[in-house]
Amino acid sequence: MKEYLFSILAAFVIAFHLFSLKLLSVYDQYFYEILGFIIVTMLISRYLIYLAMSETNNPADVHLLLNTSVFVTLLLSVYFLKLKNFDIIRYITGIVVVIIGLYIVQTSY
């Protein structure tokens, strides 16, 4: 169960890491602050991935949950970058599909 916690935490940190790469090109005046944040989140995410991998027998579970960082990045983009044409139904459907995929992978061995 710890592997799920570490994987989800890593997914959130990865989402912030990737989103901050976009912010780097948007907010030039905060270049060094954002760059510092990018480095810190990269290190934290790798450590959380290591912890998750050390707690599981199947690394596919960790990898599948890491892919949920896409959803967090999308929410950050909608909120901060004011993305238009955001379909919440498709968003929730995507999350459900990932959860079903995790269940299928988990029950396959």
C-alpha positions as a printed Julia matrix, in Angstrom:
109×3 Matrix{Float64}:
   0.0     0.0     0.0
   2.93    2.33    0.64
   3.93    2.03   -3.01
   0.63    3.65   -4.02
   1.13    6.52   -1.6
   4.7     7.17   -2.75
   3.68    6.86   -6.42
   0.82    9.32   -6.09
   3.01   11.78   -4.19
   5.67   11.42   -6.9
   3.02   12.02   -9.58
   2.03   15.3    -7.93
   5.65   16.4    -7.59
   6.34   15.44  -11.22
   3.3    17.42  -12.35
   4.56   20.52  -10.53
   8.02   19.9   -11.95
   6.78   19.68  -15.53
   4.41   22.61  -15.14
   7.23   24.74  -13.76
   9.16   24.1   -16.99
   6.34   25.88  -18.8
   6.32   28.67  -16.23
  10.01   29.18  -16.91
   9.16   30.4   -20.41
   6.19   32.5   -19.24
   7.72   34.31  -16.26
  11.24   35.36  -17.24
  11.58   37.66  -14.24
  11.47   34.65  -11.87
  13.96   32.54  -13.81
  16.26   31.58  -10.92
  13.45   30.93   -8.45
  11.62   28.68  -10.9
  14.87   26.96  -11.87
  15.56   26.23   -8.2
  12.05   24.82   -7.84
  12.6    22.65  -10.93
  15.78   21.15   -9.49
  14.24   20.51   -6.06
  11.1    18.87   -7.5
  13.22   16.71   -9.8
  15.22   15.39   -6.85
  12.17   14.86   -4.64
  10.26   13.04   -7.38
  13.15   10.66   -8.04
  13.46    9.88   -4.34
   9.71    9.19   -4.08
   9.91    6.93   -7.13
  12.78    5.06   -5.48
  10.7     4.6    -2.31
   7.71    3.38   -4.32
   9.82    0.94   -6.33
  11.38   -0.45   -3.16
   7.9    -1.25   -1.78
   6.44   -3.09   -4.78
   7.02   -6.31   -6.67
   5.71   -4.9    -9.93
   7.19   -1.62  -11.19
   4.32   -1.31  -13.68
   2.04   -0.29  -10.8
   4.32    2.6    -9.93
   4.71    3.62  -13.56
   0.96    3.59  -14.15
   0.35    5.88  -11.18
   3.16    8.2   -12.25
   1.27    8.78  -15.48
  -1.52   10.4   -13.49
   0.73   13.46  -13.28
  -0.84   14.39  -16.62
  -4.12   15.12  -14.87
  -2.49   17.36  -12.27
  -0.56   19.21  -14.98
  -3.79   19.75  -16.89
  -5.51   21.19  -13.82
  -2.56   23.5   -13.19
  -2.68   24.62  -16.83
  -6.41   25.32  -16.65
  -6.02   27.31  -13.45
  -2.81   29.25  -14.08
  -2.58   29.45  -17.87
  -6.34   29.9   -18.35
  -6.74   27.12  -20.91
 -10.0    27.27  -22.79
 -12.15   24.39  -24.06
 -11.62   22.27  -20.94
 -14.07   19.35  -20.83
 -14.47   18.19  -17.23
 -16.4    15.05  -18.26
 -13.52   13.8   -20.4
 -11.11   14.69  -17.62
 -12.98   12.61  -15.07
 -13.4     9.81  -17.61
  -9.63    9.76  -18.1
  -9.06    9.43  -14.37
 -11.57    6.56  -14.17
  -9.87    4.79  -17.09
  -6.49    5.04  -15.35
  -7.96    3.6   -12.13
  -9.54    0.74  -14.09
  -6.2     0.18  -15.81
  -4.45   -0.03  -12.44
  -7.0    -2.61  -11.31
  -6.51   -4.67  -14.49
  -2.72   -4.57  -14.15
  -2.93   -5.42  -10.44
  -5.17   -8.45  -11.03
  -3.17   -9.73  -14.0
  -0.53  -11.44  -11.86
